[in-house]
């Protein structure tokens, strides 16, 4: 135990100029990569960007010249040509497994945009692939690197016995059928497995995997369009301890809202995207924490943390096995919506 603590302290104390940065590539040059991951890599102490890849050659040319790195339109060619230590994967959900398999063949570690997989069977297969190859895989769950969200449990300890959770994550997309996200065959589902993955992660992080899940979903927000990936979902969940709650997820209901409210016997905790408050049960604010910019360091923080996990200096708290719980919750939601019955997600593990 002493050796591990000393090793971790040395990792923290090592001056920036003495660390050898890991060579990183990015596959998929959409909004998430351009706004979060590539800037995060440039600011990282642990990794440096050396290659980018996207199926669109114009985007590749623009990004490779802008960042002075190698560019590819085929991720397989990128893995063959580059000696990468890690790759950031930001591709459509149905492409993720192919990129991970190729990365594993080349012993390249993977930082993957959510979701972990498109279904439970694929998730189990990815666990096996990572274990056989020995690579680290971490799912990007940025809220775990934001002090607004990490403060939640500290405040929750001060509100007595918690008994109900009310959570929402909604935004408005005019056409939920647009692109691959409207097709379950490519996305694995709609708002539950896609944007809802973040809020589900918060629920599991704060409270653990529920004992019962009951879900209803909608594909009716745009009856003039054809799509089968749910645009809206209402999910009820409960624990044998007595805690219960609900999640409202929607890709159609605006304005953009993200919140978790936990009520206890001696107060409430109210978490929003850039603010968290501890309140009385009557709504009086006792203490609060806010940030004008909610995400100034989350992208950099998760890249640096992943580098330390690769080097054995930190545990991989969002690895393949950990994300099986997320996939079991999501699978329980879809099975419940299909059968109109409560499902125990723990039985799906």
DRENSE-690635 format. One record per residue: x, y, z of N, C-alpha, C in turn; residue in one letter. Coordinates in steps of 0.1 Angstrom, whole numbers, padded with zeros to 4 digits, always signed. Example, Ala and Ser with C-alpha at 12.3 -4.5 7.8 and 13.67 -1.06 7.14 Angstrom:
residues 2
+0132-0057+0078+0123-0045+0078+0132-0033+0078a
+0128-0022+0071+0137-0011+0071+0129+0000+0079s
This chain:
residues 349
+0008-0012+0000+0000+0000+0000+0009+0013+0000x
+0020+0012+0008+0028+0024+0009+0035+0027-0005x
+0039+0017-0012+0045+0019-0025+0035+0025-0035x
+0023+0021-0035+0013+0027-0044+0011+0042-0041x
+0010+0045-0028+0008+0059-0024+0020+0068-0029x
+0032+0062-0027+0044+0070-0031+0044+0071-0046x
+0041+0061-0053+0040+0061-0068+0031+0072-0073x
+0019+0072-0067+0009+0082-0070+0014+0096-0068x
+0020+0098-0056+0025+0111-0053+0036+0116-0062x
+0045+0107-0066+0055+0110-0076+0049+0114-0089x
+0038+0108-0093+0031+0111-0106+0025+0125-0105x
+0020+0129-0093+0015+0143-0091+0026+0153-0091x
+0037+0149-0085+0048+0159-0083+0057+0160-0094x
+0057+0151-0104+0066+0151-0115+0064+0164-0123x
+0075+0172-0125+0074+0184-0133+0069+0181-0147x
+0062+0190-0153+0056+0188-0167+0067+0185-0177x
+0079+0192-0176+0089+0190-0187+0096+0177-0186x
+0094+0170-0174+0101+0157-0173+0092+0145-0177x
+0080+0147-0179+0071+0136-0183+0071+0134-0198x
+0072+0121-0202+0071+0118-0216+0057+0117-0220x
+0052+0125-0229+0038+0125-0233+0035+0113-0242x
+0023+0107-0240+0018+0096-0248+0013+0101-0261x
+0016+0094-0271+0012+0097-0285-0003+0094-0287x
-0011+0104-0291-0025+0102-0292-0031+0105-0306x
-0040+0097-0310-0048+0099-0322-0062+0102-0319x
-0070+0108-0328-0084+0110-0327-0091+0105-0339x
-0101+0096-0337-0109+0090-0348-0123+0096-0347x
-0127+0103-0357-0140+0110-0357-0139+0124-0353x
-0140+0133-0363-0138+0147-0361-0151+0156-0361x
-0160+0151-0353-0172+0159-0351-0171+0169-0341x
-0182+0175-0336-0182+0186-0327-0175+0182-0314x
-0177+0170-0308-0171+0167-0296-0156+0166-0297x
-0151+0161-0308-0137+0160-0309-0131+0174-0311x
-0137+0182-0320-0131+0196-0323-0132+0205-0311x
-0143+0204-0303-0145+0214-0292-0139+0210-0279x
-0138+0196-0277-0134+0191-0264-0120+0184-0265x
-0120+0173-0272-0109+0164-0271-0096+0169-0278x
-0097+0175-0289-0084+0181-0295-0079+0192-0287x
-0087+0202-0283-0082+0212-0274-0076+0206-0261x
-0083+0196-0256-0079+0189-0244-0065+0183-0245x
-0063+0177-0257-0050+0170-0259-0039+0181-0260x
-0042+0192-0266-0032+0203-0267-0028+0208-0253x
-0038+0208-0244-0035+0214-0231-0031+0203-0221x
-0030+0191-0225-0027+0180-0216-0013+0179-0212x
-0010+0175-0200+0003+0172-0195+0008+0158-0199x
-0002+0149-0202+0001+0135-0203+0001+0130-0217x
-0005+0137-0227-0006+0132-0241-0004+0143-0250x
-0001+0140-0263+0000+0149-0274-0006+0144-0286x
-0013+0152-0294-0019+0148-0306-0009+0147-0317x
-0010+0135-0324+0000+0132-0335-0008+0128-0348x
-0021+0125-0347-0028+0120-0359-0043+0122-0357x
-0050+0125-0368-0064+0126-0368-0070+0118-0379x
-0083+0114-0378-0089+0105-0388-0104+0108-0389x
-0109+0108-0401-0123+0110-0403-0126+0105-0417x
-0138+0101-0420-0141+0096-0433-0143+0108-0443x
-0144+0120-0438-0145+0132-0447-0131+0138-0449x
-0126+0136-0462-0113+0141-0465-0111+0156-0463x
-0121+0164-0465-0120+0178-0464-0117+0182-0449x
-0125+0176-0440-0123+0178-0426-0109+0174-0421x
-0105+0162-0427-0091+0157-0423-0081+0167-0428x
-0081+0172-0440-0071+0182-0445-0071+0194-0436x
-0083+0199-0433-0084+0211-0425-0077+0209-0411x
-0080+0198-0405-0075+0196-0391-0060+0192-0391x
-0056+0185-0401-0042+0181-0401-0033+0193-0403x
-0037+0202-0412-0029+0214-0414-0030+0224-0402x
-0042+0225-0396-0044+0234-0385-0035+0229-0373x
-0035+0216-0371-0028+0211-0359-0014+0205-0362x
-0010+0205-0375+0003+0200-0379+0005+0186-0375x
-0005+0178-0378-0004+0163-0375-0007+0155-0388x
-0005+0142-0387-0008+0134-0398-0024+0132-0399x
-0029+0131-0411-0043+0129-0413-0046+0117-0421x
-0058+0110-0417-0062+0098-0424-0077+0097-0426x
-0081+0090-0436-0096+0088-0438-0100+0074-0435x
-0090+0065-0431-0093+0052-0428-0085+0049-0415x
-0093+0046-0404-0086+0044-0391-0077+0032-0391x
-0080+0022-0399-0071+0010-0400-0057+0015-0405x
-0057+0023-0415-0044+0028-0420-0037+0037-0409x
-0044+0044-0402-0038+0052-0391-0031+0043-0381x
-0038+0033-0377-0032+0024-0367-0019+0017-0372x
-0020+0014-0385-0008+0007-0391+0004+0017-0392x
+0001+0029-0396+0012+0039-0399+0018+0046-0386x
+0009+0047-0376+0014+0055-0364+0017+0046-0353x
+0026+0050-0345+0029+0043-0332+0022+0050-0321x
+0009+0047-0320+0001+0054-0310+0001+0047-0296x
+0000+0055-0286-0002+0050-0272-0017+0049-0269x
-0024+0059-0274-0039+0060-0271-0046+0066-0282x
-0059+0063-0283-0067+0069-0293-0080+0074-0287x
-0085+0086-0291-0098+0091-0286-0108+0087-0297x
-0119+0080-0294-0128+0075-0304-0141+0083-0302x
-0145+0090-0313-0157+0099-0313-0165+0096-0326x
-0169+0083-0328-0175+0079-0340-0190+0075-0337x
-0198+0074-0348-0212+0069-0346-0212+0056-0338x
-0222+0054-0330-0222+0043-0321-0219+0029-0327x
-0225+0026-0339-0223+0013-0345-0209+0011-0351x
-0201+0022-0351-0187+0020-0356-0177+0018-0345x
-0181+0021-0333-0172+0020-0321-0165+0007-0320x
-0173-0004-0321-0166-0017-0319-0155-0020-0328x
-0157-0016-0341-0147-0019-0351-0134-0011-0348x
-0135+0002-0343-0123+0009-0340-0116+0004-0327x
-0124+0000-0317-0119-0006-0305-0111-0019-0309x
-0117-0028-0317-0111-0040-0321-0097-0038-0328x
-0097-0028-0336-0085-0025-0344-0074-0019-0334x
-0079-0010-0325-0070-0005-0315-0064-0016-0306x
-0072-0026-0303-0067-0037-0294-0057-0045-0302x
-0059-0047-0315-0049-0054-0323-0036-0048-0323x
-0035-0035-0322-0023-0027-0322-0018-0023-0308x
-0025-0028-0298-0021-0025-0284-0022-0010-0280x
-0033-0004-0286-0035+0011-0283-0046+0012-0274x
-0044+0020-0263-0055+0023-0253-0065+0032-0259x
-0078+0031-0254-0089+0038-0260-0096+0046-0250x
-0098+0059-0253-0107+0068-0246-0119+0070-0255x
-0130+0065-0251-0142+0064-0260-0153+0073-0256x
-0159+0080-0265-0171+0088-0262-0182+0078-0259x
-0191+0082-0250-0202+0074-0246-0211+0071-0259x
-0219+0060-0259-0220+0050-0249-0208+0040-0251x
-0207+0031-0240-0197+0021-0241-0199+0011-0253x
-0212+0008-0255-0216-0002-0265-0230+0001-0270x
-0235-0006-0280-0248-0004-0285-0258-0013-0278x
-0253-0024-0272-0262-0033-0265-0254-0041-0255x
-0261-0049-0247-0254-0057-0236-0245-0067-0242x
-0249-0074-0253-0240-0084-0259-0227-0078-0264x
-0228-0067-0271-0216-0060-0275-0207-0056-0264x
-0214-0051-0253-0206-0047-0241-0198-0058-0236x
-0204-0070-0234-0197-0082-0229-0185-0085-0238x
-0188-0084-0252-0177-0088-0261-0165-0078-0260x
-0168-0065-0258-0158-0055-0256-0150-0057-0244x
-0156-0061-0233-0149-0065-0221-0139-0076-0223x
-0143-0086-0231-0134-0097-0234-0123-0093-0243x
-0125-0084-0253-0115-0079-0261-0104-0071-0254x
-0109-0063-0245-0100-0055-0237-0091-0063-0227x
-0098-0073-0221-0091-0082-0212-0080-0090-0219x
-0084-0096-0231-0074-0104-0239-0062-0096-0244x
-0065-0084-0248-0054-0075-0254-0046-0068-0243x
-0052-0066-0232-0045-0059-0221-0046-0044-0222x
-0054-0039-0231-0055-0024-0233-0065-0018-0222x
-0062-0006-0219-0072+0002-0211-0082+0008-0220x
-0095+0008-0215-0105+0015-0222-0113+0023-0212x
-0114+0036-0214-0122+0045-0205-0132+0052-0213x
-0145+0052-0208-0156+0059-0214-0155+0074-0209x
-0157+0083-0218-0157+0097-0215-0169+0101-0207x
-0168+0104-0194-0179+0109-0186-0174+0121-0179x
-0175+0132-0186-0168+0145-0182-0173+0150-0169x
-0185+0147-0165-0190+0153-0152-0183+0148-0140x
-0176+0136-0141-0168+0131-0130-0156+0139-0128x
-0153+0148-0137-0141+0157-0136-0144+0171-0133x
-0157+0174-0129-0162+0187-0127-0165+0189-0112x
-0160+0199-0105-0162+0200-0091-0177+0202-0087x
-0185+0208-0097-0199+0209-0094-0205+0196-0091x
-0201+0186-0099-0207+0172-0098-0201+0164-0087x
-0188+0166-0085-0181+0158-0075-0185+0163-0061x
-0191+0175-0059-0195+0180-0046-0208+0174-0042x
-0215+0167-0051-0229+0162-0048-0229+0153-0035x
-0221+0143-0034-0222+0134-0023-0218+0141-0010x
-0209+0150-0010-0206+0158+0002-0218+0165+0008x
-0226+0171-0001-0238+0178+0003-0249+0169+0007x
-0249+0158-0001-0260+0148+0002-0259+0141+0016x
-0246+0141+0021-0244+0135+0034-0250+0144+0045x
-0254+0156+0042-0259+0166+0052-0274+0168+0052x
-0282+0159+0044-0296+0161+0043-0304+0150+0049x
-0298+0143+0058-0305+0132+0065-0307+0120+0056x
-0318+0113+0057-0321+0101+0049-0327+0105+0036x
-0320+0102+0025-0326+0105+0012-0337+0096+0008x
-0348+0101+0002-0359+0092-0002-0364+0093-0016x
-0361+0104-0023-0366+0106-0036-0356+0114-0045x
-0354+0110-0057-0346+0117-0067-0354+0121-0079x
-0353+0133-0083-0360+0138-0095-0349+0144-0104x
-0348+0138-0116-0337+0141-0126-0343+0144-0140x
-0337+0153-0147-0341+0157-0160-0328+0160-0169x
-0329+0156-0181-0319+0160-0191-0327+0161-0204x
-0329+0174-0208-0337+0176-0220-0331+0187-0229x
-0333+0185-0242-0329+0196-0252-0337+0194-0264x
-0336+0204-0273-0345+0204-0285-0337+0202-0297x
-0340+0191-0304-0335+0188-0318-0347+0188-0327x
-0347+0197-0337-0359+0199-0345-0364+0186-0352x
-0354+0178-0356-0358+0166-0363-0350+0154-0357x
-0357+0146-0348-0350+0135-0342-0347+0123-0351x
-0353+0124-0363-0350+0113-0373-0337+0115-0381x
-0332+0127-0380-0320+0131-0388-0308+0123-0385x
-0301+0118-0395-0288+0111-0393-0290+0097-0387x
-0278+0092-0383-0278+0078-0377-0284+0078-0363x
-0285+0089-0356-0291+0089-0343-0306+0085-0343x
-0312+0086-0354-0326+0083-0355-0329+0068-0357x
-0318+0060-0359-0320+0046-0362-0314+0038-0351x
-0323+0029-0345-0318+0020-0334-0308+0011-0339x
-0308+0007-0352-0299-0003-0357-0285+0003-0357x
-0283+0016-0358-0270+0022-0357-0267+0029-0344x
-0276+0034-0337-0274+0041-0325-0276+0033-0313x
-0283+0021-0314-0285+0013-0303-0298+0017-0295x
-0303+0029-0298-0315+0035-0292-0314+0050-0294x
-0323+0057-0286-0323+0071-0288-0318+0078-0276x
-0326+0087-0269-0322+0096-0259-0317+0088-0247x
-0321+0076-0244-0317+0068-0232-0302+0065-0234x
-0298+0058-0245-0284+0053-0246-0275+0064-0251x
-0280+0075-0257-0271+0086-0262-0269+0096-0251x
-0277+0107-0252-0275+0118-0242-0278+0114-0228x
-0287+0104-0226-0291+0100-0213-0280+0092-0206x
-0270+0088-0213-0259+0080-0207-0252+0088-0196x
-0251+0101-0198-0245+0110-0188-0253+0110-0175x
-0266+0112-0176-0274+0113-0164-0275+0099-0157x
-0276+0089-0165-0276+0075-0159-0263+0073-0152x
-0252+0078-0157-0239+0077-0150-0239+0084-0137x
-0246+0095-0136-0247+0103-0124-0255+0095-0113x
-0266+0089-0118-0274+0081-0109-0266+0069-0103x
-0259+0062-0112-0251+0050-0107-0239+0055-0099x
-0233+0066-0102-0222+0071-0094-0226+0075-0080x
-0237+0082-0079-0242+0087-0066-0249+0076-0058x
-0257+0068-0064-0266+0059-0057-0264+0044-0059x
-0257+0040-0070-0255+0026-0073-0266+0021-0083x
-0265+0009-0087-0275+0003-0097-0288+0000-0090x
-0299+0005-0095-0312+0003-0089-0316-0012-0089x
-0326-0015-0080-0332-0028-0080-0344-0030-0089x
-0350-0019-0093-0361-0020-0102-0361-0008-0112x
-0365-0010-0124-0366+0000-0134-0379-0002-0142x
-0386+0009-0144-0398+0009-0152-0398+0021-0162x
-0399+0018-0175-0397+0029-0184-0408+0029-0195x
-0411+0041-0200-0419+0043-0211-0412+0052-0221x
-0413+0050-0234-0406+0058-0244-0416+0063-0254x
-0411+0074-0261-0419+0080-0272-0411+0080-0285x
-0417+0078-0296-0412+0080-0309-0422+0088-0317x
-0429+0097-0310-0440+0105-0315-0438+0120-0316x
-0427+0125-0313-0425+0139-0313-0426+0145-0327x
-0422+0138-0337-0424+0142-0351-0431+0131-0359x
-0444+0131-0358-0451+0120-0365-0450+0121-0381x
-0445+0132-0385-0443+0134-0400-0429+0129-0404x
-0422+0123-0395-0408+0117-0398-0408+0102-0395x
-0399+0095-0401-0398+0081-0398-0385+0078-0391x
-0386+0073-0379-0375+0070-0370-0379+0060-0359x
-0370+0052-0354-0374+0043-0344-0366+0044-0331x
-0357+0054-0330-0349+0057-0318-0357+0067-0310x
-0360+0063-0297-0369+0071-0289-0364+0086-0288x
-0374+0095-0289-0371+0109-0287-0372+0114-0273x
-0380+0107-0265-0383+0110-0251-0385+0097-0243x
-0381+0098-0230-0383+0086-0221-0385+0091-0207x
-0394+0084-0201-0397+0087-0186-0394+0074-0179x
-0384+0074-0170-0379+0062-0163-0381+0064-0148x
-0387+0054-0142-0388+0053-0128-0379+0042-0123x
-0372+0045-0112-0362+0035-0107-0363+0035-0091x
-0360+0024-0085-0361+0022-0071-0351+0013-0065x
-0348+0015-0052-0338+0007-0045-0345+0001-0033x
-0341-0011-0030-0347-0018-0018-0345-0010-0005x
-0336-0001-0005-0333+0007+0007-0345+0017+0010x
-0353+0019+0000-0364+0029+0001-0363+0041-0008x
-0351+0043-0013-0349+0054-0022-0355+0051-0036x
-0362+0061-0042-0368+0059-0055-0367+0072-0062x
-0369+0072-0076-0368+0084-0083-0373+0083-0098x
-0371+0094-0105-0376+0094-0119-0366+0102-0127x
-0365+0098-0140-0356+0104-0150-0365+0108-0162x
-0364+0121-0166-0370+0125-0178-0359+0129-0188x
-0359+0121-0199-0349+0124-0209-0356+0127-0222x
-0351+0137-0230-0357+0140-0242-0348+0148-0252x
-0349+0144-0264-0341+0151-0275-0351+0161-0282x
-0362+0163-0277-0372+0172-0283-0378+0183-0275x
-0377+0181-0261-0384+0191-0252-0373+0201-0248x
-0375+0214-0253-0366+0224-0249-0373+0232-0237x
-0365+0242-0232-0351+0245-0234-0342+0235-0228x
-0329+0236-0231-0320+0226-0226-0319+0227-0211x
-0321+0215-0205-0322+0215-0190-0315+0203-0185x
-0306+0204-0175-0300+0193-0169-0300+0195-0153x
-0306+0186-0146-0307+0188-0132-0310+0175-0125x
-0305+0175-0112-0308+0163-0103-0312+0170-0090x
-0324+0166-0085-0328+0171-0072-0330+0159-0062x
-0323+0159-0051-0323+0148-0041-0330+0153-0029x
-0341+0147-0025-0348+0151-0012-0345+0142-0001x
-0342+0147+0010-0339+0139+0022-0348+0143+0034x
-0346+0137+0045-0354+0140+0057-0350+0153+0063x
-0338+0159+0060-0334+0171+0066-0329+0181+0056x
-0334+0180+0044-0331+0190+0033-0330+0184+0020x
-0325+0192+0010-0324+0188-0004-0311+0192-0010x
-0307+0185-0020-0295+0189-0028-0301+0191-0043x
-0298+0203-0048-0303+0206-0062-0291+0209-0071x
-0288+0200-0080-0277+0200-0089-0282+0205-0103x
-0275+0215-0108-0277+0219-0122-0264+0220-0129x
-0264+0223-0142-0252+0221-0150-0240+0230-0144x
-0243+0242-0140-0232+0250-0135-0233+0254-0121x
-0242+0248-0113-0245+0252-0100-0250+0240-0091x
-0246+0240-0079-0252+0230-0069-0255+0238-0056x
-0267+0234-0050-0272+0241-0038-0277+0230-0028x
-0274+0233-0015-0280+0226-0005-0291+0235+0001x
-0303+0229+0003-0315+0237+0006-0322+0230+0018x
-0331+0238+0024-0340+0232+0034-0351+0226+0026x
-0359+0218+0032-0370+0211+0025-0381+0222+0020x
-0380+0234+0026-0389+0244+0021-0383+0252+0010x
-0371+0250+0006-0365+0256-0005-0355+0268-0002x
-0352+0270+0011-0343+0280+0014-0328+0275+0012x
-0320+0284+0005-0307+0280+0002-0298+0281+0015x
-0291+0270+0018-0281+0270+0029-0267+0273+0025x
-0263+0266+0014-0250+0268+0008-0251+0265-0007x
-0241+0271-0015-0242+0269-0029-0227+0270-0035x
-0226+0263-0046-0213+0264-0053-0217+0266-0068x
-0210+0275-0075-0213+0277-0089-0201+0281-0096x
-0201+0279-0110-0190+0282-0118-0196+0290-0130x
-0190+0301-0134-0195+0308-0146-0193+0300-0158x
-0182+0293-0159-0179+0283-0170-0179+0270-0164x
-0189+0261-0168-0190+0248-0161-0180+0238-0165x
-0174+0240-0177-0165+0229-0182-0151+0234-0186x
-0145+0243-0178-0132+0248-0183-0120+0238-0183x
-0121+0227-0175-0110+0218-0174-0114+0204-0175x
-0127+0200-0177-0131+0187-0176-0125+0178-0187x
-0124+0184-0200-0118+0176-0211-0103+0173-0208x
-0096+0183-0203-0082+0181-0200-0080+0171-0189x
-0089+0173-0179-0088+0165-0167-0090+0150-0170x
-0099+0147-0178-0102+0132-0181-0091+0127-0190x
-0085+0135-0199-0073+0130-0207-0061+0127-0198x
-0058+0136-0189-0047+0135-0180-0049+0123-0170x
-0062+0121-0166-0065+0110-0157-0063+0097-0164x
-0068+0097-0177-0066+0084-0185-0052+0081-0187x
-0043+0091-0189-0029+0088-0191-0023+0082-0178x
-0027+0087-0167-0022+0081-0154-0028+0067-0152x
-0040+0065-0157-0046+0051-0156-0038+0041-0165x
-0034+0046-0177-0026+0038-0186-0012+0035-0179x
-0007+0044-0172+0006+0043-0166+0005+0036-0152x
-0007+0032-0148-0009+0024-0136-0008+0033-0123x
-0010+0046-0125-0009+0055-0114-0023+0059-0108x
-0034+0055-0115-0047+0058-0111-0056+0046-0115x
-0067+0043-0107-0076+0033-0111-0085+0038-0123x
-0088+0029-0132-0097+0032-0143-0112+0031-0138x
-0117+0042-0133-0131+0041-0126-0142+0040-0137x
-0139+0042-0149-0149+0041-0160-0145+0032-0171x
-0140+0020-0166-0135+0010-0176-0146+0001-0181x
-0143-0009-0189-0153-0018-0195-0162-0025-0185x
-0156-0031-0174-0165-0038-0165-0174-0028-0157x
-0169-0016-0154-0177-0006-0147-0189-0002-0156x
-0187-0001-0169-0198+0003-0178-0208-0008-0181x
-0205-0020-0177-0216-0030-0178-0228-0027-0170x
-0226-0020-0158-0237-0015-0150-0246-0005-0158x
-0239+0004-0165-0246+0014-0173-0255+0007-0184x
-0248-0003-0190-0255-0010-0201-0267-0019-0196x
-0265-0024-0183-0276-0032-0178-0288-0023-0174x
-0285-0011-0169-0296-0001-0167-0303+0003-0180x
-0295+0005-0190-0301+0009-0203-0309-0002-0209x
-0304-0014-0208-0311-0026-0214-0324-0028-0206x
-0323-0026-0193-0336-0028-0185-0346-0017-0189x
-0342-0005-0192-0351+0005-0197-0358+0000-0210x
-0351-0004-0219-0357-0009-0232-0366-0021-0230x
-0361-0030-0222-0369-0042-0219-0382-0039-0212x
-0381-0029-0203-0393-0025-0196-0403-0018-0205x
-0398-0009-0214-0407-0003-0223-0413-0012-0233x
-0406-0023-0236-0412-0033-0245-0423-0042-0238x
-0420-0045-0225-0429-0055-0218-0439-0048-0209x
-0437-0034-0206-0445-0027-0197-0445-0033-0183x
-0433-0037-0179-0431-0044-0166-0418-0039-0159x
-0417-0040-0146-0405-0036-0139-0394-0047-0143x
-0382-0042-0144-0371-0050-0147-0360-0048-0137x
-0353-0058-0132-0342-0057-0123-0329-0057-0131x
-0322-0045-0132-0310-0045-0141-0299-0054-0135x
-0299-0057-0122-0288-0065-0117-0289-0079-0122x
-0301-0083-0126-0302-0097-0132-0297-0098-0146x
-0294-0086-0152-0289-0086-0166-0274-0087-0166x
-0267-0085-0155-0253-0085-0155-0247-0099-0156x
